Amino acid sequence: MLIKRSLIFFILSFFSGSLFADAITDKPIEDRRKFTSERIFDLEYAAAPKISPDAKTIVYTRRSMDKFSDAVASDLWMLDTRSGDHRPLITGQGSSSSVSWSPSGDRLLYLTSADGKPNLRVRYLDSGESFSLAQFEHSPSSPVWSPNGKLIAFSRFVADKAPSFATPIAAPDASEWSEPVRVFDDLTIRFDGAGYLKPGARQIFVVSAQGGTPRQITFGENGFNAPEWIGNDELIVGGNDVESPELDPIESELYRVKLSDLSIKALTTRDGPDHSAKVSPNAERIAYLGYTDQLKAYQQSDLYVMQADGSELKNLTAEYDHPIEAIEWLPNGRGLVAQSLVKGFVHLVQIDLSGKIKVLLTDLGGTSFGRPYSSGSFSIATAIGGNTPRIAYTKGAIDRPAEIAYKQGSGDSRVLTNLNSDVLPYLDMASVEEIKVKSRHDGREIEAWVAIPHGFEANASYPLLLEIHGGPFAMYGPFFAAEIQRYAAEGYVTVYVNPRGSTGYGEEFAQLIDKAYPGNDHEDLMSVVDELVKKQYVDQQRLFITGGSGGGVLTSWAIGKTNRFAAAATIKPVINWTTMALAADISAFVSRHWLGAQPWEDPELYWRLSPISLVGNVETPTLVMVGEEDWRTPAWEAEQFYTALKLQKVDAALIRIPGASHSIASRPSRLIAKVDNILAWFAKYDPANKDEKEPSD
């Protein structure tokens, strides 16, 4: 009943805008300064900055939580890099994204979703007028200008006929027959965030920059994506144009397509993902990301450069032991700027064509908002020559969401926005400190961050909340996170950790959990908990554990290994690798790369690494939560664990989030429901609260 009452409160408070203001105003001063659930509606963050070719203007996406639409609002704003002038460009038109400048800098291309309809628009900067390039039944993506600014290439879904084995008879007039049967014959029949898949594939189109009818350029059965112009009459595209591509889900190649005759040629052929192509300014070279597939659960992407015909391939980051996530050419074509993960931080590095690497900045990030994942983006002014790029980027910080910063030359970056100066100075936010701990398994250094509640004293009285990241091949870092701040605001010393398997610490560190997850990463996490108990930061009787996705796996695993936690909340976990490998949207990857065998080939391995194998040991009261439309870690994973706990007579509750995919917190009300129900569950089992409720004599 506690959970049901909490959900009702969240719904009522969400749809009553005045309730928030009245509640805050009527509270004592110390409560008004608290980071409460509704404060997420007060915060904003910057994303996706695009700098003009002449480096004078930055257009970026300004995001906030809209309490009335229960969605993330995305408007476009402009910044003058010299004066700092800050003004709206496109607001109130639904979600706006994928902005790109025309080569001459006189127009902007962007996607919108006004009235729920996909739209690709061009806006003239001198007049402010804009128009839709075409009518789109399916949403376009990855739009890019041709070098001469006359054409725009993009990808969009093209439907195909559904498989059918029988022709249904016609229903009688005025009858109420059921929906026709749906027939599937592909391996992947649904995908997280998309639901059940319609037959068809994404294809490449081009359309005049003045609007008109898009022309389809590719027709392969498996589809193509991510177009990149090479000259004004050819494209580089990504895809996997082979038979049965679903059996090798990470495989992709780069292809060169001529617009004149639609001929297509593969430029890469190795076994492994090759993607994210970028053509040099003189169109002589192609840079891209990828690796040779060794059937590992995780491998780092390297940066490659080849001639435009696919020859003279060179790996520029063979000796750089950090993953590359995004790349842009320097305007002079003598090197590239790359985004990279480095020990909790996101770096921007400059890489010349010999492979020499120079760090440009180390504070990129900040766009994850809910949890402190590494994230962020950058862009380079394309018309400014020389070897010193002008860069716009999202600046990450531990005490605030992302801002837009501008860097020119070797000097310090200039932060051009201050989006939360009207909120954060008036709240008692948690401070965050970094700690490094030796793992009790093998002495490896494990990095973690601890959010300290306001007014904290190290007197061994505080509750601890261990928050575990998903992935598991991902990275937390010193970035602002609303969920972490919310936990700390309720008095929890909140720790988040990068155990073995996390990215950014070298490929060998990430691959320590290959074919062995979950495993010794549990020891890393417990070592951090031990350290905080030793430092007298927390009461060892008041320990709590939670995590989502991969963090849900490790939460479920931990409570099968130890009874030290007062309560647990496992969010969208994998509980049984057999059912995951046979029914999730990434089933082929799980069996081929994650575990290296099919369930019937090595059932012992599948069972040994499944948290369900340890459920007989669990005594910890456990909340299980999952989205009802989660196809990455489907709802039946959570339900198996919940049912097993109930059969074991362990205190347990199940929360299903209607309409939610794997990204449970993608809507504000769901983020609130997720965090506040976790807090309510922990409060129910907090020994300190039980003591307070003991009847007096």
Residue pairs with C-beta under 8 A, 6 or more apart in sequence:
2 680
2 684
3 653
3 655
3 677
3 680
3 681
6 673
6 676
6 677
6 680
7 673
7 677
10 37
10 669
10 672
10 673
10 676
11 669
12 19
13 19
13 20
13 38
14 67
14 70
14 668
14 669
14 672
17 67
17 68
20 38
20 41
20 67
23 38
24 32
24 36
24 38
25 32
30 428
33 426
33 427
33 428
34 427
34 428
34 489
35 427
35 428
35 429
35 430
35 485
35 486
35 488
35 489
36 486
36 489
37 486
37 672
37 675
37 676
38 672
39 423
39 427
39 482
40 65
40 482
40 668
40 671
40 672
41 64
41 65
41 66
41 67
41 668
42 420
42 422
42 423
43 64
43 65
43 369
43 401
43 420
43 423
43 482
44 62
44 63
44 64
44 401
44 419
44 420
45 63
45 64
45 366
45 367
45 369
45 401
45 402
45 419
46 60
46 61
46 62
46 63
46 366
46 367
46 394
46 401
46 402
46 403
46 404
46 417
46 419
47 60
47 61
47 63
47 74
47 367
47 377
47 394
47 402
48 60
48 61
48 97
48 98
48 99
48 377
48 394
49 58
49 59
49 60
49 377
49 378
49 379
49 392
49 393
49 394
49 404
50 58
50 59
50 60
50 99
50 100
50 101
50 379
50 392
51 57
51 58
51 81
51 101
51 379
51 380
51 381
51 390
51 391
51 392
51 406
52 58
52 59
52 101
52 105
52 381
53 101
53 103
53 104
53 105
53 381
53 382
53 383
53 384
54 105
54 381
54 383
54 384
55 81
55 381
55 383
55 384
55 390
55 408
56 80
56 81
56 82
57 78
57 79
57 80
57 81
58 78
58 79
58 81
58 392
58 404
58 406
58 416
59 76
59 77
59 78
59 79
59 89
59 99
59 101
59 108
60 76
60 77
60 79
60 392
60 404
60 417
61 74
61 75
61 76
61 96
61 97
61 99
62 74
62 75
62 76
62 77
62 419
63 72
63 73
63 74
63 369
64 72
64 73
65 71
65 72
65 73
65 668
66 72
66 73
66 668
67 668
70 667
70 668
70 669
71 95
71 667
71 668
72 95
72 666
72 667
72 668
73 95
74 95
74 96
74 97
75 88
75 89
75 90
75 91
75 92
75 96
76 88
76 89
76 90
76 91
76 96
76 99
76 110
77 86
77 87
77 88
77 89
78 85
78 86
78 87
78 88
78 89
79 85
79 86
79 404
79 406
79 416
79 417
80 86
81 390
81 392
81 406
81 416
84 416
86 416
86 417
89 108
89 123
90 96
90 110
90 112
90 123
90 130
93 112
93 114
94 112
94 113
94 114
94 115
94 116
95 112
95 113
96 110
96 111
96 112
97 110
97 111
97 112
98 109
98 110
98 111
98 141
98 142
98 143
99 108
99 109
99 110
100 108
100 109
100 110
100 143
100 144
100 145
101 107
101 108
101 109
101 145
102 108
102 109
102 145
102 149
102 209
103 145
103 147
103 148
103 149
103 382
104 149
105 125
105 383
106 124
106 125
106 126
107 122
107 123
107 124
107 125
107 149
107 209
108 122
108 123
108 125
109 120
109 121
109 122
109 143
109 145
109 152
110 120
110 121
110 123
111 118
111 119
111 120
111 121
111 139
111 140
111 141
111 143
112 119
112 121
113 119
113 139
117 136
118 136
118 138
118 139
118 140
119 132
119 136
120 132
120 133
120 134
120 136
120 140
120 143
120 152
120 154
121 130
121 131
121 132
121 133
122 130
122 131
122 133
122 152
122 209
122 211
123 129
123 130
124 130
131 211
132 211
133 152
133 207
133 208
133 209
133 211
133 212
133 214
134 207
134 211
134 212
134 213
134 214
136 156
138 156
138 157
138 158
138 159
139 156
139 157
140 154
140 155
140 156
140 205
141 154
141 155
141 156
141 202
141 225
142 154
142 155
142 225
142 226
142 227
143 152
143 153
143 154
144 152
144 153
144 154
144 227
144 228
144 229
145 151
145 152
145 209
145 229
146 152
146 153
146 206
146 209
146 229
146 232
147 229
147 231
147 232
147 283
148 232
149 209
150 208
150 209
150 232
151 206
151 207
151 208
151 209
151 232
152 206
152 207
152 208
152 209
153 204
153 205
153 206
153 217
153 227
153 229
153 235
154 204
154 205
154 206
154 207
154 214
154 227
155 202
155 203
155 204
155 205
155 223
155 224
155 225
155 226
155 227
156 202
156 203
156 205
156 214
157 198
157 200
157 201
157 202
157 203
158 200
158 201
158 202
158 203
158 216
158 223
159 198
159 199
159 200
160 199
160 200
160 201
161 199
162 182
162 183
162 198
162 199
163 183
163 184
163 185
163 199
164 183
165 183
168 180
168 181
171 177
182 196
186 197
186 199
186 246
187 246
187 247
187 587
187 588
188 197
188 246
188 585
188 587
188 588
189 196
189 197
190 196
190 197
190 585
190 631
191 197
191 585
191 631
192 585
192 630
192 631
192 632
192 661
192 662
192 663
193 661
193 662
193 663
195 629
195 631
200 223
201 220
201 221
201 222
201 223
202 223
202 224
202 225
203 216
203 217
203 218
203 219
203 220
203 223
203 224
204 216
204 217
204 218
204 224
204 225
204 227
204 235
204 237
204 257
205 214
205 215
205 216
205 217
206 214
206 215
206 217
206 235
206 259
207 213
207 214
207 215
217 235
217 257
217 259
217 262
218 224
218 237
218 239
218 257
218 262
218 264
219 262
220 239
220 241
220 264
221 241
222 239
222 240
222 241
222 242
222 245
223 239
224 237
224 238
224 239
224 241
224 255
225 237
225 238
225 239
226 237
226 238
226 275
226 276
226 277
227 235
227 236
227 237
228 235
228 236
228 237
228 277
228 278
228 279
229 235
229 236
229 279
230 236
230 256
230 279
230 283
230 286
230 308
231 283
233 258
233 259
233 260
234 256
234 257
234 258
234 259
235 256
235 257
235 259
236 254
236 255
236 256
236 257
236 267
236 277
236 279
236 286
237 254
237 255
237 257
238 252
238 253
238 254
238 255
238 274
238 275
238 276
238 277
239 252
239 253
239 255
240 248
240 251
240 252
240 253
241 253
241 255
241 264
241 266
242 251
245 251
246 588
247 588
247 592
248 588
248 592
249 586
249 588
249 589
249 592
250 272
250 273
250 293
250 589
250 593
251 271
251 272
251 273
251 293
252 273
252 274
252 275
252 290
253 266
253 267
253 268
253 269
253 274
254 266
254 267
254 268
254 274
254 275
254 277
254 286
254 288
255 264
255 265
255 266
255 267
256 264
256 265
256 267
256 308
256 310
257 263
257 264
257 265
258 264
266 310
267 286
267 306
267 309
267 310
268 274
268 288
268 290
268 310
270 292
271 292
271 293
272 290
272 291
272 292
272 293
273 290
273 291
273 293
273 301
274 288
274 289
274 290
274 304
275 288
275 289
275 290
276 288
276 289
276 326
276 327
277 286
277 287
277 288
278 286
278 287
278 288
278 327
278 328
278 329
278 336
279 285
279 286
279 308
279 329
280 286
280 287
280 329
280 333
281 329
281 331
281 332
281 333
281 382
282 333
283 308
284 307
284 308
284 333
285 305
285 306
285 307
285 308
285 333
286 305
286 306
286 307
286 308
286 310
287 303
287 304
287 305
287 327
287 329
287 336
288 303
288 304
288 306
288 327
289 301
289 302
289 303
289 304
289 324
289 325
289 327
290 301
290 302
290 304
291 299
291 300
291 301
291 302
293 299
295 592
295 593
295 596
296 511
296 514
296 593
297 473
297 511
297 513
297 514
297 515
297 517
297 593
297 594
298 473
298 501
298 503
298 507
298 510
298 511
298 514
299 507
299 511
300 321
300 322
300 323
300 324
300 503
300 507
300 510
301 323
301 324
301 325
302 315
302 316
302 317
302 318
302 320
302 324
303 315
303 316
303 317
303 324
303 327
303 336
303 338
303 351
304 313
304 314
304 315
304 316
305 313
305 314
305 316
305 336
305 353
306 312
306 313
306 314
314 353
314 355
315 355
316 336
316 351
316 353
316 355
317 324
317 338
317 351
317 355
317 357
318 355
319 355
320 340
320 355
320 357
321 506
321 507
322 340
322 341
322 342
322 347
322 504
322 506
323 340
323 341
323 503
323 504
324 338
324 339
324 340
325 338
325 339
325 340
325 341
326 338
326 339
326 377
326 378
327 336
327 337
327 338
327 339
328 336
328 337
328 338
328 378
328 379
328 380
329 335
329 336
329 337
329 380
330 336
330 337
330 350
330 380
330 387
330 389
331 380
331 381
331 382
331 383
331 384
331 385
331 386
331 389
332 385
332 386
332 387
334 352
334 353
334 387
335 350
335 351
335 352
335 353
335 387
336 350
336 351
337 348
337 349
337 350
337 351
337 360
337 378
337 380
337 389
337 391
338 348
338 349
338 350
338 351
339 346
339 347
339 348
339 364
339 376
339 377
339 378
340 346
340 347
340 348
340 349
341 347
341 374
341 475
341 503
341 504
342 362
342 504
343 447
343 504
343 505
344 374
344 434
344 447
344 449
344 475
344 476
344 477
344 478
344 498
344 504
345 362
345 363
345 365
345 374
345 477
345 478
345 504
346 362
346 363
346 364
346 365
346 374
346 375
346 376
346 396
346 477
347 359
347 360
347 361
347 362
347 364
348 359
348 360
348 361
348 362
348 364
348 378
348 391
348 393
349 357
349 358
349 359
349 360
350 357
350 358
350 359
350 360
350 389
351 357
351 358
360 389
360 391
360 407
361 391
361 393
361 407
361 413
363 395
363 396
363 397
363 405
363 413
364 376
364 378
364 393
364 394
364 395
364 396
365 374
365 375
365 376
365 394
365 395
365 396
365 402
365 477
365 479
366 375
366 376
366 394
366 395
366 396
366 397
366 400
366 401
366 402
366 403
366 479
366 480
367 375
367 376
367 377
367 394
367 396
367 401
367 402
368 374
368 375
368 479
368 481
369 401
369 480
369 481
369 482
370 481
370 482
370 483
370 665
370 671
371 467
371 469
371 476
371 481
371 483
371 484
371 496
371 548
372 449
372 476
372 477
372 478
372 479
372 480
372 481
372 484
372 496
373 469
373 474
373 475
373 476
373 477
373 479
374 474
374 475
374 476
374 477
374 479
374 503
374 504
375 479
376 393
376 394
376 396
376 402
377 393
377 394
378 391
378 392
378 393
378 394
379 391
379 392
379 393
380 389
380 390
380 391
381 389
381 390
381 391
384 390
388 408
388 409
388 410
390 406
390 407
390 408
391 406
391 407
391 408
392 404
392 405
392 406
393 404
393 405
393 407
393 413
394 402
394 403
394 404
394 405
395 402
395 403
395 404
395 405
395 413
395 415
396 402
396 477
396 478
396 479
396 480
397 403
397 479
397 480
398 432
398 449
398 478
398 479
398 480
399 424
399 429
399 432
399 480
400 420
400 424
400 480
401 419
401 420
401 480
402 480
403 415
403 416
403 417
403 418
403 419
404 415
404 416
404 417
405 413
405 414
405 415
405 416
406 413
406 414
406 416
407 413
407 414
428 454
428 455
428 489
429 454
429 485
430 451
430 452
430 453
430 454
430 484
430 485
430 488
430 489
430 494
431 451
431 452
432 449
432 450
432 451
432 452
432 478
432 484
433 449
433 450
433 452
434 447
434 448
434 449
434 450
434 478
435 447
435 448
435 449
435 450
435 528
435 531
435 532
436 445
436 446
436 447
436 448
437 445
437 446
437 448
437 527
437 528
437 530
437 531
438 444
438 445
438 446
438 527
439 445
439 446
439 500
439 520
439 523
439 524
439 527
440 523
440 526
440 527
440 530
441 520
441 523
441 524
441 527
442 520
444 500
444 509
444 524
446 497
446 498
446 499
446 500
446 524
446 527
446 528
447 497
447 498
447 505
448 495
448 496
448 497
448 498
448 528
449 476
449 477
449 478
449 495
449 496
450 493
450 494
450 495
450 532
450 537
451 484
451 485
451 487
451 488
451 493
451 494
451 495
451 496
452 488
452 493
453 462
453 488
453 489
453 491
453 492
453 493
454 488
454 489
456 462
456 493
458 535
458 536
458 537
459 536
460 533
460 536
460 537
460 538
460 539
460 540
461 539
462 491
462 492
462 493
462 537
462 538
462 539
462 542
463 491
463 492
463 493
463 538
463 539
463 542
463 543
463 544
463 682
463 686
463 688
464 492
464 493
464 494
464 495
464 529
464 532
464 533
464 537
464 538
464 539
464 542
464 543
464 544
465 487
465 492
465 493
465 494
465 495
465 544
465 545
465 546
465 682
466 495
466 496
466 497
466 525
466 528
466 529
466 543
466 544
466 545
466 546
466 547
467 483
467 484
467 487
467 494
467 495
467 496
467 546
467 547
467 551
468 496
468 497
468 499
468 525
468 545
468 546
468 547
468 550
468 551
468 554
468 555
469 475
469 476
469 496
469 497
469 498
469 502
469 547
469 550
469 551
470 547
470 548
470 549
470 550
470 551
470 552
471 501
471 502
471 503
471 549
471 550
472 501
472 502
472 513
472 517
472 521
472 550
472 551
472 553
472 554
473 501
473 502
473 503
473 510
474 502
474 503
474 550
475 498
475 502
475 503
475 504
476 496
476 497
476 498
476 502
477 504
481 496
482 671
483 665
483 671
483 674
483 675
484 494
484 496
486 675
486 679
487 494
487 675
487 679
488 494
490 679
492 544
492 682
493 532
493 537
493 538
495 528
495 529
495 532
497 524
497 525
497 528
498 504
498 505
499 521
499 522
499 524
499 525
499 554
500 509
500 510
500 512
500 513
500 520
500 521
500 524
501 509
501 510
501 512
501 513
501 517
501 521
502 509
502 510
503 510
512 520
512 521
513 519
513 520
513 521
515 594
515 595
515 596
515 605
516 609
517 553
517 594
517 609
518 553
518 554
518 557
518 609
518 611
519 609
521 554
522 554
522 557
522 558
522 561
525 554
525 558
526 558
526 562
529 543
529 564
532 538
533 540
533 543
539 688
540 564
541 566
541 687
542 566
542 686
542 687
542 688
543 564
543 565
543 566
544 565
544 566
544 567
544 568
544 569
544 682
544 686
545 555
545 558
545 559
545 565
545 568
545 569
546 555
546 568
546 569
546 570
546 571
546 678
547 553
547 554
547 555
547 570
547 571
548 571
548 572
548 664
549 571
549 572
549 573
549 574
549 632
549 633
549 662
550 574
551 571
552 570
552 571
552 572
552 573
552 574
552 633
553 573
553 574
553 611
555 568
555 569
555 570
555 571
555 573
556 568
556 570
556 573
556 575
556 611
556 614
556 622
556 641
557 611
557 614
558 565
558 568
559 565
559 568
559 570
559 618
559 619
559 620
559 622
560 611
560 613
560 614
560 615
560 617
560 618
561 614
561 617
563 619
563 620
565 620
566 620
566 621
566 682
566 685
566 686
566 687
567 620
567 621
567 622
567 623
567 681
567 682
567 684
567 685
567 686
568 620
568 621
568 622
568 623
569 622
569 623
569 624
569 625
569 677
569 678
569 681
569 682
570 622
570 623
570 624
570 625
570 638
570 641
571 625
571 626
571 664
571 674
571 678
572 625
572 626
572 627
572 630
572 632
572 633
572 637
572 638
572 662
572 664
573 611
573 624
573 626
573 633
573 637
573 638
573 641
574 580
574 610
574 611
574 633
574 637
575 610
575 611
575 612
575 637
575 638
575 640
575 641
576 606
576 610
576 612
576 637
576 640
577 590
577 594
577 595
577 599
577 606
577 609
577 610
578 599
578 603
578 606
578 607
578 610
579 634
579 636
579 637
579 640
580 587
580 590
580 633
580 634
580 637
581 587
581 590
581 591
581 594
581 595
581 598
581 599
581 606
582 599
583 634
583 636
584 590
584 631
584 632
584 633
584 634
585 631
585 632
586 632
591 597
591 598
591 599
595 602
595 605
595 606
595 609
596 602
597 605
599 606
607 613
611 641
612 640
612 641
612 644
615 641
615 644
615 645
615 648
616 648
618 645
618 648
618 650
619 650
620 650
621 650
621 651
621 652
621 681
621 684
621 685
622 641
622 645
622 650
622 651
622 652
623 652
623 653
623 655
623 677
623 678
623 681
624 638
624 639
624 641
624 642
624 645
624 652
624 653
624 654
624 655
625 638
625 654
625 655
625 656
625 657
625 664
625 674
625 677
625 678
626 633
626 634
626 635
626 637
626 638
626 639
626 655
626 656
626 657
626 664
627 635
627 656
627 657
627 659
627 660
627 661
627 662
627 663
627 664
628 635
628 656
628 657
628 658
628 659
628 660
629 659
629 660
629 661
630 660
630 661
630 662
630 664
631 661
631 662
632 661
632 662
633 662
635 656
638 654
639 654
642 652
642 653
642 654
645 652
646 652
651 685
653 681
655 673
655 677
657 664
657 670
657 673
657 674
660 666
660 667
660 670
664 670
664 671
664 674
665 671
665 674
683 689
